[in-house]
Amino acid sequence: MPHPTQDDAAVHASRRDFLKSSTALLATGSVAFPNILRGARPDQKLKIGFVGCGGRGTGAANQALRADPNNILWAVGDAFEDKLTASLEGLKGSRGAQVDVPESRQFVGLDAYQKVIDSGVDVVLLTTPPAFRPQHFKAAVAAGKHCFLEKPMATDAPGVRSVMETVEETKRKKLGVCAGFCWRYHPGMRETFKRLADGAIGKLLANYNTYNSGSVDRYPKWNRKNTPRDLEWQLRRWYYFTWASGDGIVEQACHSVDKMAWAMGDKPPLKCVGHGGRQVRTGEDYGNIFDHFSIVYDYPDAVRGFHASRQINLAAAANTDSFYGSEGTCEINGSSKQFVIRDLQGKEKWRYTPEKSDMYQVEHDEFFASIREGRPLNDGDRMASSTLLAIMGRMAAYSGQEISWDMALNSKEQLVPSVLDWDMKFPVPPVALPGITPFV
């Protein structure tokens, strides 16, 4: 499967260029686009294509159908037939007549994404392993499709640069882009961050965020012995290979990094340093990723962000965000959905009372409503920035070096092969050794 190669000009992007591109409004040309881009009647069927039939992807497809009774699932694609079949059976059971996917619109293989895009859909859900997100996003937007993209958006800097270029194209075509950074759609999180932006704790000085969980073990059925082909083995167990997942800080803990970015106004940091390693989750079937990270991000005006994440069983779990300001503090517990603001003496000033709300559903509700209204939302800039923020932390931890934003953005390390073939030899790079593994 081909992967887009970046041209030399993209390598010279800078932090200033990034900020400029993320805030500029592009002029709309005279190109004529389909009526769906200008809004759809409430009774008009929106045909959805779904690429990547894992658990989160199947959940996204279900939420997309629940968002609007006139949404229909039109085409489905995955690299593996067994995953496609199981996902489609589950969706038929839960959404019934909204699933209209005959065998002729069920596509299997490394090229399934293009067949879904070309099947006559209006909206594409891109939920494969993140290594493929840049390529699939580019193809979908080239075909004029609205896109939901599960987080993260890439696993390396060339992939992020590709996503940034495609985002600019979505603005020109006025296409909708909804990112799976779902906490941005949580009512309590939105209210809390609005208060932070309004100065509820004064000037923000620091953020400490954690994403500590048990060991991820999603694929007990597949191992090196029963999956002899290199590529199939790595895709069956994609989470454990840096090229496919980006490692835990990029694929999973990116939620915490994204919330830090949100609090910082989505402005990139100056640099970061990091630590990490692999102590417990070892062995061939666990690929080459770490099981813990600790990153310190330096922002302008001496503001710092501290990130810690761990995936080790029987260790204390935590999903928290703590903000420290000149006039108070804010504590968020993502697990219990508690949001509290206090003054410097520890006196509670505000607390959010949790309400029943499914942030995964909210993002789809708002996305499809925006398409119907002819004003499709676009999460493109921030989804690229937050993805690079997580990749930057991994780079620092893997290499042991101080990594600036410009270094991360302009990195030439391409983890995703330009061509993938089921029978290719695909050796796994060694686990990174800080101080020895180079920054590229």
C-alpha positions in Angstrom: 0.0 0.0 0.0 1.6 3.3 -1.0 2.2 6.0 1.6 2.6 9.6 0.5 6.2 10.9 0.6 6.7 14.5 1.7 8.4 16.9 -0.6 11.5 18.8 0.5 9.7 22.0 1.0 7.5 20.5 3.8 10.6 19.7 5.8 11.4 23.4 6.3 8.1 24.1 8.2 8.7 26.0 11.4 6.9 26.7 14.6 6.0 30.1 13.3 4.8 28.6 10.0 2.7 26.1 11.9 1.0 28.8 14.0 0.3 30.8 10.9 -1.1 27.9 9.0 -3.3 26.8 11.9 -5.0 30.2 12.2 -5.2 31.5 8.6 -8.5 31.4 6.7 -8.1 30.2 3.1 -10.0 32.0 0.4 -12.6 29.9 -1.3 -12.1 29.3 -5.0 -14.7 28.9 -7.7 -14.5 25.1 -7.7 -18.0 23.5 -7.7 -18.5 20.9 -5.0 -21.4 18.4 -4.5 -24.6 19.7 -2.8 -23.8 17.7 0.3 -20.9 20.2 1.0 -23.4 23.0 1.2 -25.8 21.3 3.5 -28.3 18.4 3.3 -32.0 18.4 3.8 -33.1 16.8 7.1 -34.6 13.9 5.1 -31.7 13.4 2.8 -29.8 10.2 3.3 -26.2 10.6 4.2 -24.1 7.6 3.1 -21.4 6.6 5.5 -18.2 4.6 4.6 -16.4 2.9 7.5 -12.7 1.9 7.2 -11.1 0.0 10.1 -13.4 -2.5 11.9 -11.9 -2.7 15.3 -13.7 -2.1 18.6 -13.4 1.7 18.6 -14.1 1.9 14.9 -17.3 -0.2 15.3 -18.3 2.1 18.2 -17.7 5.1 16.0 -19.9 3.6 13.2 -22.7 2.9 15.7 -22.5 6.5 17.1 -22.5 7.9 13.6 -25.7 6.1 12.8 -27.3 7.0 16.1 -26.5 10.7 15.4 -29.2 10.9 12.7 -31.9 8.5 11.6 -31.2 9.4 8.0 -27.6 8.3 8.2 -27.0 5.0 6.6 -24.0 2.7 6.5 -23.2 2.3 2.9 -19.7 0.6 2.6 -17.2 -1.1 5.0 -13.6 -1.9 4.6 -10.8 -3.6 6.6 -7.6 -5.4 6.0 -9.0 -8.6 7.5 -12.3 -10.3 6.5 -13.0 -11.8 10.0 -12.9 -8.3 11.6 -15.2 -6.8 8.9 -17.7 -9.6 9.3 -17.8 -9.4 13.1 -18.2 -5.7 13.0 -20.9 -5.7 10.4 -22.9 -8.3 12.2 -22.8 -6.3 15.4 -23.9 -3.1 13.6 -26.8 -4.9 11.9 -27.9 -6.1 15.3 -27.8 -2.7 16.9 -28.8 -0.4 14.0 -31.0 -2.6 11.8 -32.2 -1.0 8.6 -29.6 1.8 8.8 -27.0 -0.8 7.8 -27.2 -1.2 4.0 -24.0 -2.9 3.1 -24.4 -5.7 0.5 -21.5 -8.0 -0.2 -20.6 -5.8 -3.2 -19.8 -3.0 -0.8 -17.7 -5.0 1.7 -14.1 -4.6 0.9 -11.1 -6.5 2.3 -7.4 -5.9 1.8 -4.8 -3.1 2.1 -6.6 -1.2 -0.6 -10.1 -1.5 1.0 -10.0 2.2 2.1 -9.9 3.5 -1.5 -12.8 1.2 -2.6 -14.9 2.5 0.3 -14.1 6.1 -0.7 -15.0 5.3 -4.3 -18.3 3.6 -3.4 -20.5 6.7 -3.5 -20.3 7.7 0.2 -20.7 11.2 1.6 -18.9 10.7 4.9 -15.9 8.5 5.7 -15.0 7.2 9.2 -11.3 6.6 9.4 -10.6 4.2 12.3 -7.7 2.0 11.2 -4.4 1.8 13.1 -3.1 5.4 13.0 -0.2 4.6 10.7 -2.6 4.7 7.8 -4.5 7.9 8.8 -2.5 10.3 6.7 -2.9 8.3 3.5 -6.6 7.5 4.1 -7.4 11.1 5.0 -5.6 12.5 1.9 -7.5 10.1 -0.4 -10.9 10.8 1.2 -10.5 14.6 1.0 -9.2 14.3 -2.6 -12.5 12.7 -3.3 -14.5 15.4 -1.6 -15.6 13.4 1.5 -16.4 14.7 5.0 -14.2 12.8 7.5 -14.3 11.5 11.0 -10.8 10.5 12.1 -10.1 8.6 15.3 -7.1 9.8 17.2 -4.1 10.1 16.8 -3.6 11.3 13.2 -0.2 9.9 12.4 2.7 8.0 14.0 5.6 10.1 12.6 6.4 13.7 11.5 6.1 13.0 7.8 2.6 11.7 8.5 1.7 14.8 10.5 2.9 17.1 7.7 0.8 15.2 5.3 -2.3 15.6 7.6 -1.5 19.3 7.9 -1.5 19.7 4.1 -4.8 17.8 3.8 -6.4 19.9 6.5 -5.7 23.0 4.3 -7.4 21.2 1.4 -10.5 20.6 3.6 -10.7 24.3 4.3 -10.6 25.1 0.6 -13.3 22.5 -0.1 -15.3 23.4 3.0 -15.3 19.8 4.1 -16.1 18.6 7.7 -13.4 17.2 9.8 -14.2 15.7 13.2 -11.3 14.3 15.4 -11.6 11.5 17.9 -10.1 13.6 20.7 -13.4 13.0 22.4 -12.7 15.0 25.7 -13.1 18.2 23.7 -16.8 17.2 23.4 -17.4 16.4 27.1 -19.8 19.0 28.6 -17.9 19.1 32.0 -14.5 19.4 30.3 -15.8 22.1 28.0 -17.2 24.1 31.0 -14.0 23.7 32.9 -11.7 24.8 30.1 -13.9 27.7 29.4 -13.4 28.8 33.0 -9.7 28.3 32.8 -9.6 30.4 29.7 -11.6 33.1 31.4 -9.0 33.3 34.2 -10.7 31.2 37.0 -7.2 30.3 38.4 -5.4 33.4 37.1 -2.4 33.0 34.8 -1.7 29.3 34.1 1.7 28.3 35.4 1.8 24.5 35.1 -0.2 21.4 34.2 0.4 17.9 35.4 -1.4 15.2 33.6 -1.4 11.4 34.0 -2.7 8.5 32.0 -1.7 5.4 34.0 -3.5 2.2 33.2 -3.1 -1.5 33.2 -1.2 -3.3 30.5 -3.0 -3.3 27.2 -3.5 -6.9 26.0 -6.0 -6.8 23.2 -4.9 -9.7 21.0 -4.5 -13.0 22.9 -5.5 -14.9 19.7 -2.7 -13.7 17.6 1.0 -14.4 18.1 4.2 -15.0 16.2 3.7 -18.7 16.0 0.2 -18.7 14.4 0.8 -15.6 12.3 3.9 -16.3 10.3 3.8 -13.4 7.8 5.6 -10.3 9.2 3.0 -7.7 8.1 0.0 -9.7 9.2 1.5 -10.4 12.6 2.2 -6.8 13.1 -1.2 -5.6 12.0 -3.0 -8.2 14.1 -1.1 -6.8 17.1 -0.6 -3.3 15.8 -0.7 -1.5 19.1 2.7 -3.0 20.1 4.7 -1.6 17.1 5.8 2.0 17.0 5.3 2.4 13.2 1.7 1.3 13.5 0.5 2.8 16.8 3.0 5.5 17.6 3.5 3.9 21.1 1.3 4.4 24.1 1.9 8.1 24.5 0.8 8.7 21.0 -2.0 6.2 20.6 -3.7 6.3 24.0 -2.2 8.9 26.3 -2.5 11.5 23.6 -5.9 12.3 25.2 -4.0 13.8 28.2 -1.5 15.6 25.9 -4.5 17.0 24.0 -6.0 18.4 27.2 -2.7 20.0 28.0 -2.7 21.6 24.5 -6.2 22.8 25.0 -5.3 24.6 28.2 -2.3 26.2 26.5 -4.6 27.6 23.8 -3.3 25.0 21.3 0.0 26.9 20.9 3.0 24.6 20.4 5.6 24.3 23.2 9.2 25.4 22.7 10.8 22.1 23.6 10.6 19.0 25.7 12.7 16.4 27.5 11.5 12.9 28.4 12.1 9.6 30.1 10.6 6.2 29.4 11.3 2.6 29.1 10.1 -1.0 28.9 10.3 -2.9 32.2 7.3 -5.3 32.4 5.7 -5.7 29.0 8.5 -7.5 27.2 8.8 -10.3 24.7 8.5 -10.7 20.9 4.7 -10.4 20.8 4.9 -7.0 22.5 6.8 -5.5 19.6 9.1 -2.5 20.3 7.0 0.0 22.4 7.7 1.3 25.9 5.4 0.7 28.9 6.0 4.0 30.6 6.7 7.7 29.8 7.5 10.9 31.7 7.7 14.1 29.6 8.3 17.8 30.5 7.1 20.3 28.0 8.4 23.9 28.1 6.1 26.7 26.9 6.8 30.4 26.6 6.7 32.6 29.7 8.2 29.8 31.8 4.9 27.7 31.7 5.4 24.0 31.9 3.4 20.9 31.2 4.3 17.6 32.9 3.0 14.3 31.5 3.2 10.8 33.0 1.8 7.7 31.5 2.1 4.0 32.3 0.6 0.7 31.1 1.5 -1.9 33.8 -0.8 -4.3 35.5 -1.2 -4.2 39.3 0.1 -0.6 39.4 -1.9 2.4 40.6 -4.2 3.7 37.9 -4.8 7.5 37.3 -6.4 9.6 34.7 -6.0 13.1 36.0 -5.3 16.7 34.9 -4.1 19.2 37.5 -3.7 22.9 36.6 -1.8 25.4 38.7 -2.4 29.1 38.3 -1.4 32.4 39.9 -4.8 32.6 41.7 -5.9 29.0 42.2 -5.9 25.4 41.0 -8.1 23.1 39.0 -8.4 19.3 39.4 -9.9 17.0 36.9 -10.4 13.3 37.5 -11.3 11.7 34.2 -12.3 8.4 35.7 -14.8 9.8 38.1 -15.7 12.8 36.0 -15.0 15.2 38.8 -14.1 18.9 37.9 -13.1 21.2 40.8 -11.6 24.7 41.0 -10.1 26.0 44.2 -8.4 29.2 45.4 -4.8 29.3 46.6 -5.9 28.4 50.2 -7.6 25.3 48.9 -11.2 26.6 49.3 -13.6 25.2 46.7 -14.8 27.9 44.3 -16.6 25.8 41.7 -17.5 22.2 41.1 -19.1 20.7 38.0 -22.0 18.3 38.7 -21.7 15.4 36.4 -24.5 14.9 34.0 -25.3 11.9 31.8 -23.5 12.5 28.6 -21.6 10.3 26.1 -18.8 12.4 24.7 -18.3 9.8 21.9 -21.9 10.3 20.9 -21.8 14.1 21.3 -18.9 14.4 18.8 -20.9 12.6 16.1 -24.2 14.4 17.0 -22.5 17.8 16.5 -20.5 16.6 13.4 -23.5 15.4 11.5 -25.6 18.3 12.6 -23.0 20.7 11.2 -23.0 18.9 7.9 -26.8 19.1 7.7 -26.6 22.8 8.4 -24.1 23.4 5.6 -21.5 24.7 8.1 -19.3 21.6 8.7 -17.1 21.8 11.8 -13.3 21.4 11.3 -11.0 20.0 14.0 -8.1 19.8 11.6 -5.5 22.2 13.0 -5.7 21.1 16.6 -5.8 17.4 15.8 -2.5 17.7 13.9 -0.9 19.8 16.6 -1.9 17.5 19.5 -0.7 14.5 17.5 2.7 16.0 17.0 2.8 17.1 20.6 2.6 13.4 21.6 5.1 12.3 18.9 7.5 14.9 20.2 7.3 13.5 23.7 8.0 10.0 22.3 11.0 11.3 20.4 12.5 12.9 23.5 12.0 9.7 25.5 13.3 7.4 22.8 16.4 9.4 22.1 17.1 10.9 25.5 17.6 14.3 23.8 16.0 17.7 24.2 13.6 18.0 21.3 12.3 21.4 20.1 9.0 21.8 18.3 10.8 22.7 15.1 12.9 19.5 15.4 9.8 17.4 15.8 7.9 19.0 13.0 10.8 18.8 10.6 11.9 15.3 11.5 12.8 13.1 8.6 12.2 9.8 10.4 9.5 8.0 8.4 8.3 5.0 10.3 5.6 3.9 7.9 6.9 2.1 4.9 6.1 3.6 1.5 4.9 0.3 0.2 3.3 -2.5 2.2 2.8 -6.1 0.9 1.5 -9.1 2.8 4.6 -11.2 1.8 7.2 -8.5 2.5 10.0 -9.1 5.0 9.4 -6.6 7.7 11.9 -6.9 10.6 11.0 -5.1 13.9 13.4 -2.4 14.9 15.0 -2.8 18.3 13.5 -1.2 21.4 14.7 2.4 21.7 17.6 3.0 24.1 17.8 6.6 25.4 21.2 8.1 24.7 21.9 5.5 22.0 18.8 5.7 19.7 19.4 8.8 17.5 16.9 11.5 16.7 16.4 11.6 13.0 
